[in-house]
Amino acid sequence: MNKEVTFDGYQHKLFSEALELLKQLIRIPSFSKEEDKTADAIGNFLTERNIKTNRYLNNVWAANKYFDGKKITVLLNSHHDTVKPNGGYTNDPFRAFEKDGRLYGLGSNDAGGPLAALIATFVCFYEKENLPFNLIIAATAEEEISGHDGIEILLHQLPKIDCGIVGEPTLMKMAIAEKGLLVLDCTAHGMAGHAARNEGINAVYKAMNDIRWFSKFQFEKTSPFLGPVHIAVTSINTHNKAHNIVPSECSFVVDIRVNEFYSFDEIINEVRKNITSEIMPRSTRLKPSFIEESHPLVMAGSALGIESYGSPTCSDRALMNFPTLKLGPGDSARSHSADEYIFIEEIKDGIKKYVLLLQKLAEIIK
């Protein structure tokens, strides 16, 4: 490998360019399934730096200049779609302005900051001739809705990937484990009747009994990184428009965050044994993920003193069938919040640590 890269004038230039790219992305609305204009901006950014760029739907990707199919390939991935701004914004969510060391704007933290830092890191390594691994950068779509036309479909277009870094706001700590997400749509069935008389079977009461079970039940196995399985009932509804009808159906939604000790089938079977409501899993794609502490990526981070933890939130990492490390500047607690922001120094620190991590990885696997 060439001489170690330090945070010199070149990297400061990359940081400045990445910051301007991030501001540009914030100014372009990029709600899930509507990311075509941010895909254009990212593609243009890479092309202007003489990087051969590929696009599939709203996903943009590129490989390092001296890609060698005999070497392992490391994926650098983050997403450029955003949620819609919530009603609590006091700033224009698309303004992209700096104040008190912060960059404000929708998607600045989740996940524009990590994405811009990963793109800068890729550019830094793009022309290195003697890397012991290949690098692919992928800026992908539909992460916020766990859509099929993001990283999931793009992986079929890419060369074989051996491991990856998923850029999400983690305060630059290594999320070596991530809870899976299982959403259950539940329906309690009763019998309609007039509310003024002792008629019917109230589906709301049946649903309440099942919800009470969810509120008290705890799965036995606790993960050292991810903790226990977490269950939350997040909505409840009936089709009744009139106040005087005993409802025949009551539906509710259960959000279950699953640690690595349970399969989704085990969770579903346990639920079915204990509640009377009909249940329908909304999706079984977002399974728990874990990367071994002995993996070279984790070893590289540990050698740099980067802390490891287990993440309670789900990401596109769940859709990857190879070892991945979730790591990025910003703070997950700011994601989807009103007046979202990222500290500008966090982006600079992210680039520096991403570069050092890949340098260390090169030393380990050389």
Secondary structure, 3 states (H helix, E strand, C coil): CCCCCCCCHHHHHHHHHHHHHHHHHHHCCCECCCCHHHHHHHHHHHHCCCCCCEEECCEEEEECCCCCCCCEEEEEEEECCECCCCCCCCCCCCCCEEECCEEECCCHHHHHHHHHHHHHHHHHHCCCCCCCEEEEEEEECCHHHCCCCCHHHHCCCCCCCCEEEECCCECCCEEEEECEEEEEEEEEECECEECCCCCCECHHHHHHHHHHHHHHCCCCCCECCCECCEEEEEEEECCCCCCCEECCEEEEEEEEEECCCCCHHHHHHHHHHHCCCEEEEEECCCCCEECCCCCHHHHHHHHCCCCEEEECCCCHHHHCCCCEEECCCCEHHHCCCCCCEEEHHHHHHHHHHHHHHHHHHHHHHC
